[in-house]
Amino acid sequence: MNKQVERTYDVVVIGGGFAGAAAALASARNGAKTLLIERINALGGAPATMAINPFMRYFTRIPETGETLYLARGIFEELVTAMREAGEMIANRFNPEWLKVVLNRKLLEAGADLLFNSYAISAEREGDRVNTVTVANKSGQMTFGAKVFIDCTGDADVASLAGFPTRLGRPSDGLCQPMTLCFLIGGVNHELFEKSQDSIIPLWQAEQKKGYIKNPMDTIMVFQTTIPSVIRLNATRVIRRNPVDAWDVTQADIEAREQEVELWEFLRKFVPGCADCRILSSAVQTGVRESRMIDGEHILTAEELVACTRFDDRIAAGNYDIDIHNPEGSGTSHYFFPDGQYYTIPYRSLLPKNAENLLVAGRCISTTHEAQASIRIMPIVCTLGEAAGTAAALAVRSDVSVGKVDVPTLQKTLTDAGAFIG
């Protein structure tokens, strides 16, 4: 049944994380009338909803010269520069509240429309073309038409709602990487805590062996923030839960909250500098590393990453390690790229099979379970979003399907805008 269309755009982007914000910004800057839809009240994605911070590695060092080669540039570099100039970024740590403001300003300056607190609930498809996407919000339901849609939901929600094929987790059992609830601890004696950091993991593992700690995480990832007395923990681990099943997600939230308290009690009891610490806040959503991924025109593999493949249709580059948190329990496997090496990501991995006017950007592009473990970080998904938004605007301008976008023109447009594609 056709629904009454609220508004029609050249490009509608669903999901306002790093991928979605970059996609909408690139689309608008390239002349497309653009709408960005986000399910919470702010842009930024993982930092805003999952308390993810800092940025993971997005550069490599050239062995012969010692030069630093930054792989995530373009819009990502622009955002980093804006936060540094405002004094809201130290090293790779940043103030997520300032990021929200920066993104709002840039999208509005580019002429994009923003719609917050709106959740995609259906997509109407005719043949291989998406006609409309419907969201639920305080107004009830709103339906939007577009020449091109970009799915930046992280979970491939729009692709799934429209009936394009997706996969979940690793092929052997469908399990995804564990979910994690990140949280902030305040009241930390910074000087004492800094001196004790090397002892935290051995102490944690010793307490785990006593059998009363439920958290299967065998290490504790602690990150400094932009405030000396506040630290961020990325150390809860919820296994064997489906990130796109509402009941499983609820149980994950409950389990993670208990692990949060468990970690706080451990820090307070055993770690110097934390005797008077308190839980300040936790993420509004238990963090998801992996969920649905599309079946695209090309499925990017770990073997292609390790081989540092230079695809003819490359639109982004990266070298973050293949970082797989065990879906069944403790342990994390890694493959680290040697200095000077990086891989590229093909445009075809952003294209759902046979889709005429749907692109996907973010951690849910077409990859294997193993390759997704590397491309999922914020700097990389930002570059994927910029590529998708640029491609969408070019498709509108040329009146062609997303699969028929001229790749050399796309690549030149990206590099002219400051992107690095290898």
Helices and strands as residue ranges (DSSP letters): E 7-14, H 18-29, E 34-37, H 46-49, E 59-61, E 68-70, H 74-85, E 89-90, E 93-94, H 96-109, E 113-115, E 119-126, E 129-137, E 140-151, H 157-161, E 166-168, E 183-186, H 190-209, E 221-224, E 231-234, H 246-270, E 278-282, E 292-294, H 302-306, E 314-318, E 322-325, E 332-335, E 343-346, G 347-350, E 358-360, H 369-375, H 378-398, G 402-404, H 407-416
